[in-house]
Amino acid sequence: MAPTGTMYYHLCCTHPYLDLYVTLTMEDLYRVMEDGTHTQYRLAAIESLLPPHSEGPVFHFHEMHDEGFYVTKGTVRFHSPGRADVDAKAGDFIIVPIRLPHRFSNPFDEEAAFMNTATPGFFVRYFEYLEYLIGEGTVLTPEINKAALRRFATVPVSKEDVLRLEMEGMRNESVTESETEGERYVDMLVEERKGA
């Protein structure tokens, strides 16, 4: 008999949604591996496949969750305005904190793959929503995709804002790698819009 107050946890082997491969750019494939139902939405995981020369998603930042990217094949280039690009090879793990503008791509000649985690795990609903839209016959235009991102606490970053961040000197080697960099970006945009 267990002592009073002891909590029991069970291991759970989840199975990916074999029929849920979502194509966002006619080339990139995303598959939900864990939708958060087994973790009380504290964690979700997505497998991503990027063909050679894939541009990946638009610049964006997340208002609700951190992301982790574990590269399992090839090389994935991670971009964040005002910072040097990072070429992550198989075995590398990249952390993207809340509110840090970012995107990824595969400009190389070899297919790349990675496991993407989101904590908390609600962002995975974005991919399920895209599958729903595709099932309804909706063409995933850039505008539809950006609207879908916004539904899941994710903010697309305009090309103008990306250029401004580059020109504003966000590439400051004395700034430590932390969540405050993302907060600084969002605070800068808020202040600019207040003054407008």
CORURHU-V487363 format. One record per pair of residues at least 6 apart in sequence whose ideal C-beta (glycine too) atoms are under 7 Angstrom apart, sorted by sequence separation. I is the first residue (numbers start at 1). J is the second residue. D is the distance in whole Angstrom. If there is no record, write none. Layout:
# CORURHU-V487363
i	j	d
I	J	D
I	J	D
This chain:
# CORURHU-V487363
i	j	d
23	29	6
24	30	7
50	56	7
79	85	5
88	94	5
96	102	5
106	112	4
118	124	6
134	140	7
138	144	6
175	181	6
36	43	7
69	76	7
78	85	7
133	140	7
149	156	6
21	29	5
22	30	5
36	44	4
77	85	5
78	86	5
86	94	7
34	43	7
35	44	6
21	31	5
34	44	6
77	87	5
78	88	6
130	140	7
146	156	4
20	31	6
34	45	4
133	144	7
20	32	5
33	45	4
75	87	5
76	88	5
33	46	6
75	88	7
17	31	7
32	46	6
33	47	5
75	89	5
16	31	6
17	32	5
31	46	7
16	32	7
30	46	6
31	47	5
74	90	7
78	94	5
16	33	5
71	88	5
73	90	6
30	48	5
71	89	6
72	90	6
130	148	6
14	33	7
69	88	7
71	90	5
129	148	6
14	34	5
28	48	7
29	49	4
71	91	7
80	100	6
81	101	5
165	185	6
28	49	7
71	92	5
80	101	6
28	50	5
59	81	7
80	102	5
126	148	6
129	151	7
70	93	5
79	102	7
126	149	7
14	38	6
27	51	5
69	93	7
78	102	6
79	103	5
68	93	6
69	94	4
79	104	7
12	38	5
28	54	6
50	76	7
78	104	5
79	105	7
126	152	4
27	54	6
68	95	6
77	104	6
125	152	6
28	56	7
76	104	5
77	105	5
161	189	7
25	54	7
66	95	7
67	96	4
77	106	7
123	152	5
25	55	7
66	96	7
76	106	6
77	107	6
122	152	7
16	47	7
66	97	5
123	154	7
66	98	6
74	106	7
24	57	7
65	98	7
75	108	5
74	108	6
63	98	7
62	98	6
63	99	7
74	110	5
76	112	5
74	111	6
75	112	6
61	99	5
73	111	7
74	112	3
76	114	6
61	100	6
73	112	6
74	113	7
61	101	5
73	113	4
60	101	7
61	102	7
71	112	7
72	113	5
59	101	5
72	114	6
59	102	7
60	103	7
71	114	5
72	115	6
59	103	5
70	114	6
58	103	6
69	114	5
70	115	5
57	103	5
56	103	6
69	116	5
56	104	5
56	105	4
67	116	6
68	117	4
55	105	5
56	106	7
67	117	7
54	105	6
67	118	6
54	106	4
53	106	7
65	118	5
66	119	5
52	106	6
53	107	6
65	119	6
51	106	7
65	120	6
50	106	4
52	108	6
64	120	7
101	157	5
52	109	5
65	122	7
52	110	6
64	122	7
65	123	5
52	111	6
51	111	6
50	111	7
62	123	7
49	111	7
50	112	5
49	113	5
48	113	7
48	114	5
47	115	6
48	116	6
45	115	6
46	116	5
45	116	7
45	117	5
44	117	7
43	117	6
44	118	5
43	119	5
42	119	6
44	121	3
42	120	5
43	121	5
46	124	6
41	120	5
42	121	6
44	123	7
41	121	5
44	124	4
99	179	7
41	122	6
46	127	7
81	162	5
98	179	6
100	181	6
39	121	6
97	179	4
100	182	3
82	165	5
99	182	3
81	165	4
82	166	6
98	182	6
99	183	6
101	185	6
36	121	3
81	166	6
97	182	6
36	122	7
99	185	7
99	186	5
36	124	6
82	170	2
83	171	6
35	124	5
60	149	6
64	153	4
81	170	6
82	171	4
63	153	4
62	153	6
32	124	6
62	154	5
63	155	6
60	154	5
61	155	6
32	127	6
60	155	6
60	156	5
61	157	7
30	127	6
60	157	6
58	156	5
59	157	4
59	162	5
22	127	5
22	130	5
22	131	6
20	131	6
24	140	6
24	145	7
61	182	6
